[in-house]
């Protein structure tokens, strides 16, 4: 009996120590702290963003707290494999986009976080002019992977993916994945840095290092494959 009481005592002490240690962590590393777009990307950021796929109310609340403007869309199934749920049209975030984006809330949360904690600080570090627009191939489209007539459907088919091909700067310069990826230039370093940041936020990140189909753009989705190339 005494041995069991001692075990319980030390378990309580251990849990108290662990709890105190967790609470003392910076919020971006703290698994129990609320997600804030003002916090830098940390070791728990991707995990917290991933939860939004199953917690849409928390996701939309995150966008509201972060002052992201959007129009919420009704759930809209389109056939057996297409359509979107817990989705929106993005109206305004940190940077405007070259096309209209209809996508899931979870993807939007990751994308907006990437803008604030990836694109903007990396541009300040590497570029002489700030970005003023993100250049995109779009988000939702009902299609199979790589546009094939057979095979599995793309994450784009459920609004769970977005393709980014470049950035327009305030001075008029266009930085594109096709032209600048892999170059030993400020533009190339910027693209590599924001790709690496994306890998800490999205479930899947594909680019020129993945295959020829992504030679001219980054593909981000929330499918949690763990691929970052």
N, C-alpha and C positions, 0 to 999 in steps of 0.2 A: 504493500500500500504506500509506504513512504517513497519507494523508488518511483512509482507512478506519479506521485505528487511532485517529486523533484523534476521528473521529465516534463510535466505540464508547466511547472514554474519556468524552467529554462526555455521551453518553447515560447511561452508568453514573452519572456525577456528578448529572445531572438526576434520574434515578430515585431516587438517594439523598436528594436534597433533597426531592422529593415525598413519599417514604416517611417522612422525618423530620417533615415538615409534617403529614401525615395522622395519625401517631402522637401528635402533640402536641395534636390537636383534642379537645375535650370528648367523652366517649363518645356523647352523644346526636347529635353531628354527625359522628362517626367511622364510616365505612362498614365498617371491619374490626373494630370493637369489638363484643363480645357485647351483645345487647339486655338491658337491665335495667329492670324496672318502677319502680325507684327513681330512674331518670334522668328529667329533664323531657323533654317532647316536643321532638325536634330535627329537623333536616332529613333525617336518615336513618331516623327511627323508622318511618315508613310503609313504606319499602322493606324494612326488616328484618321487619316484621310480614307483608308480602306474601309473603315467602319461605316462610312457614309453610304456605301452601297446598300447596306441593310438598315440604315437609320436615316431615312430621308428627311424627317422633321429636324433632326440635328444638323443635317447638311444644309438645309435652307436657312436655318438659324445662323449657321456659320457664315453664309453669304451675306445675310442681313447685317450681322455684327461687323462684317468687313466692308460694308457699304458697296457691295457688288450689285449693280442694277440688272434685273432680269425679268422676263415674262414667263411665268410658270405655265407649262403646257399640260393639257389633259393627257392621261395615258392613251396611247394611240397604237394599238397593234396593227401591223400591216402584213397580213399573211402569217404563215407559220413561223418564220424565222426573222422577221423584220418588225420594226416599230420601236417606240420608246416608252419608258416608264420612269416616273420621278425625274422628268426632264424639263428643260427650259430653253428659251432663246436668250442668249447673252446680249444685253443691251449696253452695258458699260462696265469695264473693269479698269485696271491700271493703264492699259494701253488698248487702243482700238484695233480691230482686225480688218483685214481686206475683204472678208466675206462674212455673211451671216452664219452664226454657229448655233445649231440645235443639238443639244447633247444632255447627257445625264447630269444631275446635280453633283454627283461624286466626281465626275471628270472635271466639271467646272471648278469645284473646290481646289483640285490639284493644279489646274491650269492657272487659276488666279494666284495661288500661292507661289507657283513658279515665276509668274510675272514679277511679284513684289520681292521675293527673296532669292530669285535667280537672275532673271534678265536685267533688272534695274541695277542691282549692285555690281554685277559682272560688267555691264556696259560702262559704269563709272570707273571700273578698274582698268579696262582694256581699250575703250573707244574714245575718240576725241569729240564725238557728237552723240547725244543721247538718242535712243530709239523713240520713234513717234508712232510706229504702226507695226503690227505683226502680220506677216504675209502667210496666208493659209490656203490650202487646197480644200478645206472644209471638214465637216464632221459627219453628220448623219447622211447616209445613203444606203439604200437597200441593195446590197450586192454581196457576192461571194468573195473570198480572199483572192486578191490579185485580179479581180474582174473575170474570173473563170466562169464557165457555164455549169460546172459541176464542182463538188467538194464542199467543204465547210464554209459557213458564212463569216464575213468579216465582223470585227467589233464595231465597225462603222454602221452595220446594219441595225444596231440597237442604240446608236448615239453614244457609244461608249469609247469612241476613239476620235482623235483629231490629228490632222497632218499640217505641219508647219514647214514652209519652204524657205523663209527668210525674214529679214527685218529691214524696215525703212528707217533711216536716221534723219535727224532734224536738218542736217546739211544736204539732204537729198540722196545720199549714198544708199545703195541697196546691198545688204550683206545676204548672200544666198548660200544655202548648203551646197548646191551644185558647184559654185565658183570658188568658195572659200574653205570648204571643209578640208582639213588635213594640210593646209598651208601654214608656213611658219611666219604668220603675220598676226597683227592685232585682231583682225577679223576671224582668222582661223582659231586663235586662242579663245576668243569670245565664244564661238560656236562650240568648241570642245567643253568649255566651262559650263555653258548652259545645258548642254547634253548631259554632263555628269550630274548637275543639279537635278535634272528631270528624272534621272535614275533613282533618286532618293525620294521621289514623290509619286511617280506613276508605277503601275504594276508591270507594264511592258514598255520598253523604249527601243525603237528600231531606227537605224540610220544607215549611212553609207557603209559602215563596217559590217552590217548584217547581210545585205545582198544587193544585187543590181537594181532591184525594184525600188529600193529606198535610197538610191544614189543622189537624188535631188531633194530629199526632204526628211524630216523627223516624223515618225509615227509614234504617238503616245496613246496608250489605252490603260484601262483599269482592270485588265484580265488577270493580273497577279501571276504572270508566267515567270517573273524574275529575270527576264531577258533584258540586258542592257548592252546594246551593240550599235 
